[in-house]
Amino acid sequence: MPMPLPPLPVSEVLDEISVALDKGNVAVLSAPPGAGKTTIVPLHLLSASWRQDKRIILLEPRRLAARAAANRMASILGQSVGELVGYRMRLDNRISRQTRIEVVTEGVFARMILDDPELSDIGCVIFDEFHERSLDADFGLALALDVQGALRQDLRILVMSATLDTERIAALLEQAPVIRSLGRSFSIDYRYQPREASEPIEVSMVRAIAAAHRQEAGSILAFLPGQREIQRTVELLGTSLGADTLVVPLYGNLDQKSQDQAIRPPPAGQRKVVLATSIAETSITIDGVRIVIDSGLQRLPVYEAATGITRLETRKVSRASADQRAGRAGRTEPGIAIRLWHEGQNAAMEAFTPPEILSTDLSGFLLDLLSWGVASPQDLRLLDHPPESTISEARNLLKALGAIDAQGGLTDDGRAIRALGLPPRLAAMAVAASHQGQGLAATEIAVLLTEQGLGGNAVDIEERLSRFRHERGERADKARRLARSMAANLPGQQREAAAALPGRLLLHAFPDRIAFRRGGRGRFVLANGRGGELPDSERLANAEMLVVADLTGRAGAQRILSAAEISRAAIEEELPDAIVKEDQCLFDAASRQVRARRVTRLGAIILEEAPLPRPSGPAAEAALIEGIQNLGLAVLPFSKAALQLRERLGFLHRSLGDPWPDVGDEQLLGSMQSWFTPYQSGVRSISEIDPGGLYEGLMSLVPYDLRRDLDRLAPTHFETPAGNRHALDYSSDEPVLTVRVQELFGLKTHPSIGGGRIPLLLELTSPAHRPIQTTRDLVGFWAGSWKDVRADMRGRYPKHPWPEDPADAIPTSRAKPRGT
């Protein structure tokens, strides 16, 4: 029998959901914020006949949302969490043998399905807030569809969201029925208060909060991009709102008690101002809120595949997110949504937040794929497939960590790394440490780095680890238990040895982020070639070498967030192949010549170097080419003849195409081994380059059987009727002849090249070589505007001939003889 449930907007479509899942095994539900889908739908499905006492899994994007949903459903049932409704997440687990609705975070579900591919005791999987498009949600749905198609046709899958591209998701689910709940949200008064671009967002937010608090009743929910801005806003507000108003933060790093305080109703007679990140957009209800103030900003992780670094970037929210945020104001009564941007900017917003799968580190995802028996993401039913370049970088990292072999298959260490449920780098560190009796220390560091705030926020990981080991509180206790559990399951784990310094262990996770101090206190160069900085006040700023676990910012201005000190001796011991000695040929940009040196290096870090004799051979030739490519083609000493040859060839390529060669900068720089090197024997510096060799090299690009046509189709000069030769200019789209007009007297046809097929653009000048006319039709010029030109020229240059009919006049380059 269906249980009595509180009447909420989504209740109107519960029968449609039942019909869809009775007739088929997939459905899509679109419902606005406040419709009740997160809590009412799972409870309703408990009475479905197809469930047969199997569990219902509800996926939530965040721990806060998972706890809140479980608490709300348990409250509706009059029970405690852990009875019929429970939840499971990384550091918290409240389920029992009687639990039938299990709320889990998306990452937990992916591991559940990998460990139990049949999902044998699960009747339905509900993907809530799917529009957030996390990698774990996309992957989890793809795996569930795989299981459903191959093993469990009776498994039900329901995808829910408040703002969802329903057509795309329904197509992915093979035209699943789409159910829409219109909801009964109250009216929202939208107000736009654009801020000055130069003003810090927290200053604008404080002013907006103060005005709304003064002018309106009810609690306020304010959206800010991140923890830093929230803390600064709390400081700026101080006690200015009065004793009857609570100001509380809400972000992911807060402990559970503080998060619960933020979403609880305020005490009777008090108001609340909640300062939140995007964590408050979906799945949770903050009672009493009727005013939303939206900064329009969010902080998203952006992965740089070239460096393996994920940095947080502040961006404008999507229209879907802005609507979600505003919807929080109209859940229980008419509300107000204040937006700190101009209304006209709405049109420029992205429709949805970009899916995480397109811009994140995919090494863990690829490891899970291989464990599932799938070699490529293309073999899964994904809404969006990741870029091949990111997949390639993920494969390279997994090979470097020893997780996959040369053929791309999982190694024994790879299976152990995947089983840990940690990012692959940190899991690889733990597996390597277990063979040295350091497994627990490694898993403690791994938990510390994946749970922000544990052990404080110091840059020095050694300091954080020491604090974490003695930290009190439920979260710290759970984290330590998790670390011990992981360590106990490590392969080859020996009896725990004396604790090693964190830097030694982290070498196995971040060998490409070993950093060497260079250029002063706090300035480091990393093995991957990038730079990183620490404030002067940091103890580690004076360290000679670090291993960096986390940093942020764009290339060239990256700030080190967490690191540990390390020594060269420790690197040589832990990573014996990391430091190498080699002879190098390189181009010295300062002296513009090729030099040779013997170096001891660690990635891009040069630890020692000594000069070698003047280099020769292919390595030296390649170094010179690389130097020229970096400096640009303009550094080459082309003669006038070579420059004109290049322009002639360029003209023919543009006009006639292949086989006339492309001699543009990009093409010539990319093919220097064919036209440059063979004609510059023994050259090791820019100053030694032979201009004649450059001409010969350019000519070598012309097929031999075309060379006889070069002078005919694109001659170097044009001979005028006066007998003078003038160089033609081929630098523009058409050949140009610049000539004194008197030298063309007597011409009755327009000058041309290429057997008369290509007319010249004539730039006609006065006897003083000043321009007087540009024409592509000399005959028309003689018959037309010559009359006006002649009148002007006769006054300016009376000593020169200016005939009435230049087509029948004698060409000349001289003035009239004296006395005429």
Summary of the structure (lengths in Angstrom):
residues: 820
radius of gyration: 36.8
end to end distance: 123.1
largest distance: 125.5
contacts: 2657
relative contact order: 0.05
helix: 40%
strand: 21%
